[in-house]
Amino acid sequence: MYLTCIALTFILLFTNALHAQQTADEEDPASKLSLTEGNIDNQFEFVIQRSNNYQEYKVVKKNWLYTLKKNTLDSLARVEKELAEAINLTKTQNTEIASLKGELQESNDHVSTLTNERDSISFFGVLIDKTTYKATMWGIVGLLAVVLFFFIYKFKNSNAVTHSARKALSELEQEYEDHRKKALEREQKVRRQLQDEINKQKISKTK
């Protein structure tokens, strides 16, 4: 039991010491600084904080400066490369956008053409709007209907006139036939009378 208490006490003390060390490291920003890791700002901060002080100057190790210079140049080269890649990517994207805009315009033109063809009718090789075409066709049909009714009316009138003329002609022919018969009868009567008179003259001469 006594050994257990000692062991627990030792563990608690070790744990507190480790936590205190971690807290100190977190509170000291310089403990996280490095000349080989992190960004350029952290590397400059590392050089500033780790350099020795001499009066109002900082004594910096040459190898730190060379390393810092190399890292700075590498960072600049990397930034320039990324910038060049970004510019090339932007140019490529602009080209693709221009191409897509052209294709979109062609698609819109094609859709517009299809819409016009759908809403239009080819008449003697000329596209005419369906509404205009229908109005024109119905106008022509209406005009033909009016002309047809006019001709029907004229035909009926002509037929009535023809019928009336035929009737008048028939009546005239009938009158002519009656008149001819009467004239023939009168002529025959006159001939009989003349024959009778001739016969009377002959009889009177023989006596």
Steps between C-alpha positions, in 0.01 A plus 500: 500500500783740589682419174183564306460845654863583417451385140183709460674803648794457259265469202310814601822697539630380162173586333495851652861559392426387142189721485698795635767446232233483224338818634834678501567390144158629393555832676848544340449566123873471439490133589295437182723704270735328258741598225417195292126478549207739484456808286756776434348723767557231767854443373580873529348500846719201589814685389399816688416325824788250499769750400728644765469860611790741480415847622221605262597245234426136434779255437376248244676181396612498137362155432161622628513792258597274210226255593250783536609646165470161331159441653388848399616452141339158489176649628518778242572249224209287617273805512614607151440148370156488659426846358610390151290185531205710618546736202520208258198341664315830470592524130389141446176563684442821302557306177262227615244762605528671161459162329201415719348841427543432127341156534220650710439766234494230230257297713280807551508573126415136427215506752377828350513348151311190616244720675451707184468183292252357750294819502531552123399323180706480184304652214679495166831481685418795727436457872170660596373536853226247573262770621554701182475185288175395666355849468599509132360154431172576677483829311544314170240240605260779596559677169445176307182438701374850412586443131329158513184647654507778241521250215227288658283811525577594139435143390165494675410834344616381160312175547187693593542725196562198278197325642290812444635536145428136426151539638443812293640325195276201563199728533602685188539172311161391625344829387674465166370145463149610590524787258633267226218254558244778487658639186502154345139452591407837349696416187328163468164666556573761235608226258184305562295811449691571179454145382135517577474822305686344205271203512195729503636684195547177312152384579350828391690485168379152422138601535 
